[in-house]
């Protein structure tokens, strides 16, 4: 899932970077940046969850 989110984020970033400066500074550009930030947040959240689950599994193994 994270690979797909990163791919979508990268595609959105590429599309934003391809816009003229005028469009980057428009509502369209703002919406694209917001989507990019949201996708970054999702990726970060997933990575945090993966890390916490991994830590929990390691702690469980140590207790066994």
MODELLER restraints for C-alpha pairs under 7 A, 6 or more apart:
rsr = mdl.restraints
at = mdl.atoms
rsr.add(forms.Gaussian(group=physical.xy_distance, feature=features.Distance(at['CA:2:A'], at['CA:43:A']), mean=5.99, stdev=0.5))
rsr.add(forms.Gaussian(group=physical.xy_distance, feature=features.Distance(at['CA:5:A'], at['CA:39:A']), mean=6.54, stdev=0.5))
rsr.add(forms.Gaussian(group=physical.xy_distance, feature=features.Distance(at['CA:5:A'], at['CA:43:A']), mean=6.81, stdev=0.5))
rsr.add(forms.Gaussian(group=physical.xy_distance, feature=features.Distance(at['CA:9:A'], at['CA:36:A']), mean=5.55, stdev=0.5))
rsr.add(forms.Gaussian(group=physical.xy_distance, feature=features.Distance(at['CA:9:A'], at['CA:39:A']), mean=5.93, stdev=0.5))
rsr.add(forms.Gaussian(group=physical.xy_distance, feature=features.Distance(at['CA:12:A'], at['CA:32:A']), mean=6.88, stdev=0.5))
rsr.add(forms.Gaussian(group=physical.xy_distance, feature=features.Distance(at['CA:12:A'], at['CA:36:A']), mean=6.58, stdev=0.5))
rsr.add(forms.Gaussian(group=physical.xy_distance, feature=features.Distance(at['CA:13:A'], at['CA:36:A']), mean=6.66, stdev=0.5))
rsr.add(forms.Gaussian(group=physical.xy_distance, feature=features.Distance(at['CA:16:A'], at['CA:24:A']), mean=6.72, stdev=0.5))
rsr.add(forms.Gaussian(group=physical.xy_distance, feature=features.Distance(at['CA:16:A'], at['CA:29:A']), mean=6.65, stdev=0.5))
rsr.add(forms.Gaussian(group=physical.xy_distance, feature=features.Distance(at['CA:16:A'], at['CA:32:A']), mean=6.59, stdev=0.5))
rsr.add(forms.Gaussian(group=physical.xy_distance, feature=features.Distance(at['CA:23:A'], at['CA:29:A']), mean=5.84, stdev=0.5))
